[in-house]
Amino acid sequence: MALDHAKGRLAAMPDPYSPPPAPLPGGGHAIAVDVEEVSAKVRLEPGTGEATATAEVRFTVGSLGGRPALDLRQGLDGSGQGSSGLDSLRLDGRPLAPSAWAPADLGGGPGAQMRVLDVELPAGGRHRLEVGYPLAQPSAQGALPIDWRGRDGVRWDLWMSDLHPGRYLEMWVPAPLCHDRFALRVDVELVSTDRPHVVVTNGRAEPTGSGWAVHFPYRFTSLSPMLVVAPADEVEQRQTEITLAGRPAPLALRSTRHLDVDVDLEACEADVASWLVSLAQRYGPWVHGDAMTVFVWGPGRGMEYDGATTAAEGALEHEVFHSWFGRGVKPACAGDGWIDEAWTSWATSTRRSEEPRYGAEPLDLDGEPVVLRPPHPWARFTPGASYTAGARLFSGLAHLLGGAPQLRSAMAAWYRANAGGLVSTDGLESHLRAWSGVDIGPWWQRYVHGQG
C-alpha cells in the first residue's frame, strides 16, 4: 500500500476491483484509471435557460498503461455516440480535439459505453484532464433535464439511478466507475436572478458570492453525492437531532420537501428518525458523518446516497435502509449492486418485492435460473430482478439458515465487518457460508449467477 499524498489516503495499486483492460476496435486497450480528484464549475442561468460546465479530473495510471476510460453523459447526440458537443478538451495543459474523447463499446452491454481518451498513456504517471461543455439533459436512460422555474428560478437534482448505465455522477460531471474513491468539489453559480435559492446536499456547502462551493469527501464514489438546488420559496425545511447507538454525539436529521409535494414533512421526519434508531441498533454503526439528509419528492422518486436520499414518501423506508446496505457498505462494482437492492427489498418490502418483509420460505433448486450479478467486468447496471427474484433468494436463504432472525444476524455481522467499505458478491457468499456452516453454493450459482 502506498500513501496517496494528493488526498492523504491509502490507495492500492492495482485496484482489486478495477476491471481489466478492454480491447478497442481500432487497436489498443481502454483502462480504468485511479481518479484522485474531480473539480467542476456549473453555471446556471435561469434568465436564458442555459447552463454550462467546466471540469478538471486528476488521475493516475496504474500498473498497466493504455487509453484512459472515464464517462461523461454530456455533449453527446441522441444515440449517445457523438462527442462534438464538447466545447474544449485538454490533457496536461495540451489542447485536444473534442473527438479525442469519444464513447467506445467496452463490452459492458447496451448503454454502457465509456468515453476513451485517444491517447496512449504509460503506466504510473499522474495526469490532468480538463473539459468544457454545455450542460443539458444527460444522454442516459431515464435521466431528466434541468427544471427551469420561469426566468428567475431553477431546480437541479443529480437524480441518480443504478438501474441504467451512465446514471451516476457522470451524467453531469466526468467520473470513473463506481469502485473508485475520489475527492469531489462542485461549484454552483447562479446568474441572471436575484431570487434566493437553497442547496440541499450530503456534502459541505460553502456560500460564495453567487452560489455555493460544495465539497464531498475523498471516501465518496460516483454513486455517493447528493445535490439539489431549488428556489428557497418553493421548499419547506426542518432539522432535528436524534441519538443513535454507537454515536457519542447526536445525529442531525435534515428534512426538505418541495411545497408542491403534498406530504406531512414532520411525520416523515418522525418515521425516518425511528428507522435510523432501529437500524443502528440492529445492524451497526452509522458511517456517514454528522447528518442524515432527506429530500421528500413526489411519486416515482427514490434514490439513495451516502447518508442521504431523494425519495417519494412511500419509498423513504427503502432508501433510508440503504444508508446501511448500499451506501454504508457499497458495491465493489456495478455488478454487485444487486445485493443491496435484494436485501433491502426483503427487509422492507416497500418497493417492488413480491415477498413479505422478513420472508423465510423454501427455495427449490429447480426454479428458473436468474442472473443477478451481470458477469461482464464493464457492465454498469443493477438488474430489475434484484427487487423480486433477489428478495426471493434472501427468503430462501433465511429458510436455509433457520429463520429470518438468523439471516439478519448474519448480515449484521457482515455489515459490521465491512462498514464504510466496498463489498462483493463473492465476499458475501463466503461470509454466509462461514457464518452459518451451510453450503449455499448451489443456490448462489443458480439464483445469482444463473447457472443451473
C-alpha positions as CSV (number, residue, x, y, z in Angstrom):
1,M,0.0,0.0,0.0
2,A,1.3,3.4,-0.9
3,L,0.3,6.7,0.6
4,D,-1.5,8.9,-1.9
5,H,-0.1,12.3,-0.9
6,A,-2.7,14.2,-3.1
7,K,-5.6,13.0,-0.9
8,G,-3.9,11.7,2.3
9,R,-5.4,8.3,1.7
10,L,-4.2,4.8,1.1
11,A,-4.5,3.7,-2.5
12,A,-4.0,0.1,-3.6
13,M,-2.2,-0.3,-7.0
14,P,-3.5,-2.2,-8.8
15,D,-7.1,-1.7,-7.5
16,P,-8.6,-5.2,-6.9
17,Y,-12.0,-4.0,-8.1
18,S,-10.8,-2.3,-11.2
19,P,-12.0,-4.0,-14.4
20,P,-9.3,-5.5,-16.7
21,P,-8.2,-3.6,-19.8
22,A,-10.8,-3.8,-22.6
23,P,-9.7,-4.2,-26.2
24,L,-10.6,-1.4,-28.6
25,P,-11.9,-2.0,-32.1
26,G,-9.1,0.1,-33.7
27,G,-6.4,-1.5,-31.5
28,G,-5.0,-0.8,-28.1
29,H,-6.8,-1.2,-24.8
30,A,-9.1,1.0,-22.6
31,I,-8.1,1.1,-19.0
32,A,-9.8,2.2,-15.8
33,V,-7.6,4.8,-14.2
34,D,-7.3,5.8,-10.5
35,V,-9.1,9.1,-10.1
36,E,-7.8,11.3,-7.3
37,E,-9.9,14.4,-7.6
38,V,-12.7,15.9,-9.6
39,S,-13.4,19.6,-9.6
40,A,-16.4,21.1,-11.5
41,K,-17.9,24.5,-12.0
42,V,-21.5,24.6,-13.0
43,R,-23.1,27.9,-14.2
44,L,-26.9,28.0,-14.2
45,E,-28.6,31.0,-15.9
46,P,-32.4,30.9,-15.3
47,G,-32.9,34.1,-17.4
48,T,-31.9,32.3,-20.6
49,G,-32.5,28.7,-19.6
50,E,-28.8,27.9,-20.4
51,A,-26.2,26.0,-18.3
52,T,-22.5,25.4,-18.9
53,A,-19.8,23.5,-17.0
54,T,-16.1,23.1,-16.8
55,A,-14.4,20.2,-15.0
56,E,-10.9,19.0,-14.1
57,V,-10.0,15.4,-13.4
58,R,-6.8,14.4,-11.8
59,F,-5.9,10.8,-12.2
60,T,-3.1,8.2,-12.0
61,V,-2.5,5.4,-14.5
62,G,-2.0,2.1,-12.7
63,S,0.5,-0.7,-13.4
64,L,-0.8,-1.2,-16.9
65,G,-0.7,1.6,-19.5
66,G,-3.3,2.3,-22.1
67,R,-6.1,4.7,-23.1
68,P,-8.0,6.1,-20.1
69,A,-11.7,5.4,-19.8
70,L,-13.9,7.8,-17.9
71,D,-17.5,8.8,-18.6
72,L,-19.5,12.0,-19.1
73,R,-23.0,11.9,-20.5
74,Q,-22.9,15.5,-21.8
75,G,-22.1,16.7,-25.3
76,L,-23.5,13.5,-26.9
77,D,-26.0,13.2,-29.7
78,G,-29.3,11.3,-29.3
79,S,-27.6,7.9,-29.9
80,G,-25.1,8.6,-27.1
81,Q,-22.2,8.3,-29.7
82,G,-21.2,11.8,-30.9
83,S,-18.8,14.0,-29.0
84,S,-18.8,17.2,-31.0
85,G,-20.9,18.9,-28.3
86,L,-17.8,19.4,-26.0
87,D,-16.5,23.0,-26.0
88,S,-12.9,22.2,-25.1
89,L,-10.6,19.4,-24.1
90,R,-7.1,19.5,-22.7
91,L,-4.8,16.8,-21.3
92,D,-1.9,18.0,-19.1
93,G,-2.4,21.5,-20.5
94,R,-2.2,20.4,-24.1
95,P,-5.3,21.1,-26.3
96,L,-7.0,18.1,-27.9
97,A,-9.9,17.9,-30.4
98,P,-13.2,17.1,-28.6
99,S,-13.4,14.0,-30.8
100,A,-10.3,12.6,-29.0
101,W,-12.6,11.7,-26.0
102,A,-15.4,9.8,-27.7
103,P,-17.6,6.9,-26.4
104,A,-16.4,3.3,-27.0
105,D,-18.2,0.0,-26.5
106,L,-16.1,-1.9,-24.0
107,G,-18.4,-4.9,-23.9
108,G,-20.5,-3.9,-20.9
109,G,-23.8,-4.1,-22.7
110,P,-26.3,-1.6,-24.1
111,G,-25.7,2.0,-22.9
112,A,-22.5,1.0,-21.0
113,Q,-20.1,2.9,-23.3
114,M,-17.3,4.8,-21.7
115,R,-15.5,7.8,-23.1
116,V,-12.0,6.7,-24.0
117,L,-9.2,9.2,-24.4
118,D,-7.5,8.7,-27.8
119,V,-4.0,9.0,-26.2
120,E,-1.8,6.1,-25.1
121,L,-0.5,6.8,-21.6
122,P,2.3,4.8,-19.9
123,A,1.9,3.1,-16.5
124,G,2.4,5.0,-13.3
125,G,2.0,8.7,-14.3
126,R,-0.2,11.4,-13.0
127,H,-2.3,13.4,-15.4
128,R,-4.9,16.2,-15.6
129,L,-7.9,16.2,-17.9
130,E,-9.8,19.4,-18.4
131,V,-13.1,19.7,-20.3
132,G,-15.7,22.4,-21.0
133,Y,-19.2,21.7,-22.2
134,P,-22.8,22.9,-22.3
135,L,-24.9,21.3,-19.6
136,A,-28.1,19.7,-20.9
137,Q,-30.2,16.6,-20.4
138,P,-27.8,13.7,-19.9
139,S,-27.7,11.1,-22.6
140,A,-28.7,8.2,-20.3
141,Q,-32.0,6.2,-20.0
142,G,-34.4,7.9,-17.6
143,A,-32.3,11.0,-17.0
144,L,-34.1,14.3,-16.5
145,P,-33.3,17.8,-17.7
146,I,-32.7,20.8,-15.6
147,D,-36.0,22.2,-14.4
148,W,-36.1,25.9,-15.2
149,R,-38.7,27.7,-12.9
150,G,-39.6,30.6,-15.1
151,R,-36.9,33.2,-15.8
152,D,-35.7,33.6,-12.3
153,G,-35.5,30.1,-10.7
154,V,-34.2,26.6,-11.2
155,R,-34.5,23.1,-9.8
156,W,-31.4,20.9,-10.4
157,D,-31.0,17.5,-8.9
158,L,-28.3,15.0,-9.7
159,W,-31.1,12.3,-9.7
160,M,-29.0,9.2,-10.0
161,S,-30.1,5.6,-10.6
162,D,-28.5,2.2,-10.5
163,L,-30.9,0.6,-13.0
164,H,-29.3,2.1,-16.1
165,P,-25.7,2.7,-17.2
166,G,-24.4,6.2,-17.1
167,R,-26.8,7.3,-14.3
168,Y,-24.3,8.2,-11.6
169,L,-22.2,11.4,-11.3
170,E,-21.1,11.0,-14.9
171,M,-24.5,12.4,-16.0
172,W,-23.2,15.9,-15.2
173,V,-19.5,15.7,-14.3
174,P,-16.7,13.5,-15.6
175,A,-16.4,10.4,-13.3
176,P,-14.9,6.9,-13.1
177,L,-16.6,3.6,-12.4
178,C,-18.3,3.2,-9.0
179,H,-15.4,1.3,-7.3
180,D,-13.1,4.4,-7.4
181,R,-12.9,6.8,-4.4
182,F,-12.0,10.4,-5.0
183,A,-12.4,13.9,-3.7
184,L,-15.1,16.0,-5.4
185,R,-15.8,19.7,-5.5
186,V,-18.8,21.2,-7.4
187,D,-19.0,25.0,-7.6
188,V,-22.6,26.0,-8.5
189,E,-23.0,29.6,-9.8
190,L,-26.5,31.2,-10.2
191,V,-26.6,34.1,-12.6
192,S,-29.3,36.5,-14.0
193,T,-31.5,36.1,-11.0
194,D,-31.9,37.7,-7.6
195,R,-34.4,35.1,-6.3
196,P,-32.9,33.3,-3.3
197,H,-32.2,29.6,-3.7
198,V,-31.1,26.8,-1.4
199,V,-28.7,23.9,-1.9
200,V,-29.5,20.6,-0.2
201,T,-26.6,18.1,-0.1
202,N,-24.7,15.5,1.8
203,G,-21.5,17.4,1.1
204,R,-20.2,20.6,2.8
205,A,-21.7,23.6,1.1
206,E,-19.9,27.0,1.5
207,P,-21.8,30.1,0.2
208,T,-20.0,32.1,-2.5
209,G,-20.9,35.4,-4.0
210,S,-23.2,33.9,-6.5
211,G,-23.8,30.3,-5.3
212,W,-22.0,27.6,-3.4
213,A,-18.8,25.6,-3.3
214,V,-19.8,22.1,-2.4
215,H,-17.1,19.7,-1.1
216,F,-17.5,16.0,-0.9
217,P,-15.0,13.8,1.0
218,Y,-12.5,11.5,-0.7
219,R,-14.3,8.4,0.6
220,F,-17.1,9.1,-1.8
221,T,-17.5,7.3,-5.1
222,S,-19.5,8.2,-8.2
223,L,-22.8,6.9,-6.6
224,S,-22.3,8.8,-3.4
225,P,-23.0,12.6,-3.8
226,M,-26.5,14.1,-3.4
227,L,-27.0,17.7,-4.6
228,V,-30.3,19.6,-5.1
229,V,-30.7,23.3,-6.0
230,A,-34.2,24.8,-5.7
231,P,-35.8,28.2,-5.1
232,A,-36.0,28.9,-1.4
233,D,-39.7,29.9,-1.6
234,E,-40.6,26.5,-3.1
235,V,-39.3,24.3,-0.2
236,E,-40.0,23.6,3.4
237,Q,-37.1,22.6,5.6
238,R,-36.8,21.1,9.1
239,Q,-34.0,19.9,11.3
240,T,-33.9,17.9,14.5
241,E,-31.3,15.8,16.4
242,I,-31.5,12.1,17.2
243,T,-29.4,9.7,19.3
244,L,-28.1,6.6,17.5
245,A,-26.4,3.6,19.1
246,G,-22.6,3.8,18.9
247,R,-22.5,7.5,18.4
248,P,-21.1,9.8,21.2
249,A,-22.8,12.9,19.7
250,P,-26.4,13.4,18.3
251,L,-27.0,12.9,14.5
252,A,-28.6,15.9,12.7
253,L,-31.6,14.9,10.7
254,R,-32.3,17.4,7.9
255,S,-35.5,17.1,6.0
256,T,-36.8,19.1,3.0
257,R,-39.8,18.9,0.7
258,H,-40.9,20.8,-2.4
259,L,-44.1,22.7,-1.4
260,D,-45.9,21.1,-4.4
261,V,-45.4,17.7,-2.8
262,D,-48.4,17.0,-0.5
263,V,-46.8,15.3,2.4
264,D,-46.5,16.0,6.2
265,L,-42.8,16.7,6.5
266,E,-42.9,16.5,10.3
267,A,-44.5,13.0,10.1
268,C,-41.8,11.9,7.5
269,E,-39.1,13.2,9.8
270,A,-40.5,11.1,12.7
271,D,-40.6,8.0,10.5
272,V,-37.1,8.5,9.3
273,A,-35.8,9.1,12.9
274,S,-37.4,5.8,14.1
275,W,-35.9,3.8,11.2
276,L,-32.5,5.3,11.8
277,V,-32.6,4.4,15.5
278,S,-33.8,0.8,14.8
279,L,-31.2,0.2,12.0
280,A,-28.3,1.4,14.1
281,Q,-29.3,-0.9,16.9
282,R,-29.9,-3.9,14.7
283,Y,-27.0,-3.7,12.2
284,G,-24.2,-1.5,13.5
285,P,-22.6,1.9,13.2
286,W,-23.7,4.9,11.2
287,V,-20.7,5.7,8.9
288,H,-21.8,8.9,7.1
289,G,-20.6,11.7,9.4
290,D,-22.8,14.0,11.4
291,A,-26.0,14.3,9.4
292,M,-28.7,12.4,7.5
293,T,-30.2,14.4,4.6
294,V,-33.7,13.7,3.3
295,F,-35.4,15.4,0.4
296,V,-39.1,14.2,0.0
297,W,-40.1,14.2,-3.6
298,G,-43.3,13.4,-5.5
299,P,-44.3,10.0,-6.7
300,G,-41.9,7.9,-8.6
301,R,-38.8,9.2,-6.9
302,G,-36.5,7.1,-4.9
303,M,-32.6,7.1,-4.7
304,E,-30.1,6.6,-2.1
305,Y,-26.8,8.4,-1.5
306,D,-24.2,8.3,1.3
307,G,-26.3,9.3,4.4
308,A,-28.9,10.9,2.2
309,T,-31.9,10.3,-0.1
310,T,-34.2,11.9,-2.5
311,A,-37.4,9.9,-2.4
312,A,-41.2,9.9,-2.5
313,E,-42.9,9.3,0.8
314,G,-43.6,5.6,0.0
315,A,-40.0,4.9,-0.8
316,L,-38.5,6.5,2.2
317,E,-38.0,3.4,4.4
318,H,-36.3,1.5,1.5
319,E,-33.9,4.4,0.8
320,V,-33.1,5.1,4.5
321,F,-32.2,1.3,4.8
322,H,-29.7,1.9,2.0
323,S,-27.6,4.1,4.4
324,W,-26.5,0.8,5.8
325,F,-26.7,-1.6,2.9
326,G,-25.8,0.1,-0.4
327,R,-24.1,3.2,0.9
328,G,-22.9,2.1,4.4
329,V,-21.3,-0.9,2.6
330,K,-21.0,0.0,-1.1
331,P,-21.0,-2.4,-4.1
332,A,-17.4,-3.0,-5.2
333,C,-18.5,-2.7,-8.8
334,A,-21.9,-2.1,-10.5
335,G,-22.4,-5.8,-10.9
336,D,-22.5,-6.2,-7.1
337,G,-25.4,-3.7,-6.8
338,W,-28.0,-6.4,-6.8
339,I,-27.0,-7.3,-3.2
340,D,-28.3,-4.1,-1.6
341,E,-31.5,-3.9,-3.7
342,A,-32.4,-7.6,-3.0
343,W,-31.6,-7.4,0.7
344,T,-33.3,-4.0,1.2
345,S,-36.4,-5.3,-0.6
346,W,-36.5,-8.4,1.6
347,A,-36.1,-6.3,4.7
348,T,-38.5,-3.5,3.9
349,S,-41.0,-4.7,1.2
350,T,-41.9,-1.2,0.4
351,R,-41.0,-1.2,-3.2
352,R,-41.1,-3.9,-5.9
353,S,-40.6,-7.1,-3.8
354,E,-43.3,-9.7,-4.1
355,E,-42.0,-11.3,-0.9
356,P,-43.3,-10.3,2.5
357,R,-41.0,-8.5,4.9
358,Y,-38.6,-11.0,6.5
359,G,-39.9,-13.9,4.4
360,A,-38.4,-17.3,5.1
361,E,-39.8,-19.7,2.6
362,P,-38.1,-22.8,1.0
363,L,-36.5,-22.2,-2.4
364,D,-36.1,-25.3,-4.5
365,L,-33.2,-25.7,-6.9
366,D,-35.5,-26.5,-9.9
367,G,-36.6,-22.9,-10.4
368,E,-35.7,-20.8,-13.5
369,P,-32.0,-19.7,-13.2
370,V,-31.6,-16.0,-12.6
371,V,-28.7,-13.7,-13.3
372,L,-28.5,-11.0,-10.6
373,R,-24.8,-10.2,-11.0
374,P,-24.0,-9.2,-14.6
375,P,-20.8,-11.1,-15.4
376,H,-19.0,-8.6,-17.7
377,P,-16.5,-6.5,-15.7
378,W,-17.5,-3.3,-17.5
379,A,-21.3,-3.9,-17.0
380,R,-22.9,-0.9,-15.3
381,F,-26.4,-1.6,-14.1
382,T,-28.4,-3.4,-11.5
383,P,-30.9,-6.0,-12.9
384,G,-34.5,-5.2,-12.1
385,A,-34.9,-8.8,-10.9
386,S,-32.9,-7.8,-7.8
387,Y,-36.0,-6.4,-6.2
388,T,-38.1,-9.5,-6.9
389,A,-36.0,-12.6,-7.5
390,G,-33.3,-11.2,-5.3
391,A,-35.7,-10.8,-2.4
392,R,-37.0,-14.3,-3.1
393,L,-33.4,-15.6,-2.8
394,F,-33.0,-14.0,0.6
395,S,-36.2,-15.5,1.7
396,G,-34.9,-18.9,0.7
397,L,-31.6,-18.2,2.4
398,A,-33.5,-17.3,5.6
399,H,-35.2,-20.7,5.5
400,L,-31.8,-22.4,4.9
401,L,-30.2,-20.6,7.8
402,G,-33.0,-21.3,10.3
403,G,-35.2,-18.2,10.0
404,A,-35.2,-14.5,9.4
405,P,-33.6,-13.6,12.8
406,Q,-30.6,-15.8,11.9
407,L,-30.2,-14.2,8.5
408,R,-30.5,-10.7,9.9
409,S,-27.7,-11.6,12.4
410,A,-25.5,-12.9,9.7
411,M,-26.0,-9.7,7.6
412,A,-25.4,-7.6,10.7
413,A,-22.0,-9.3,11.2
414,W,-21.2,-8.8,7.5
415,Y,-22.1,-5.1,7.8
416,R,-20.0,-4.5,10.9
417,A,-17.0,-6.3,9.3
418,N,-17.2,-4.1,6.2
419,A,-18.8,-0.8,7.4
420,G,-17.6,2.1,5.3
421,G,-16.0,-0.2,2.7
422,L,-16.7,-2.0,-0.6
423,V,-18.3,-5.4,-0.7
424,S,-18.6,-8.0,-3.4
425,T,-20.9,-10.9,-4.4
426,D,-18.1,-13.5,-3.8
427,G,-17.4,-11.9,-0.4
428,L,-21.0,-12.1,0.7
429,E,-21.2,-15.8,-0.3
430,S,-18.1,-16.6,1.6
431,H,-19.3,-14.8,4.7
432,L,-22.7,-16.5,4.7
433,R,-21.1,-19.9,4.3
434,A,-18.6,-19.3,7.1
435,W,-21.1,-17.7,9.5
436,S,-23.8,-20.4,9.1
437,G,-21.9,-23.5,8.2
438,V,-24.5,-24.0,5.4
439,D,-23.4,-24.7,1.8
440,I,-25.4,-22.0,0.0
441,G,-23.3,-22.6,-3.2
442,P,-25.9,-24.3,-5.3
443,W,-28.5,-21.6,-4.6
444,W,-25.9,-18.9,-5.3
445,Q,-24.9,-20.4,-8.6
446,R,-28.5,-20.8,-9.8
447,Y,-30.1,-17.6,-8.4
448,V,-27.2,-15.2,-8.5
449,H,-25.1,-16.3,-11.5
450,G,-27.8,-18.0,-13.5
451,Q,-26.0,-21.3,-13.7
452,G,-28.5,-24.2,-13.5
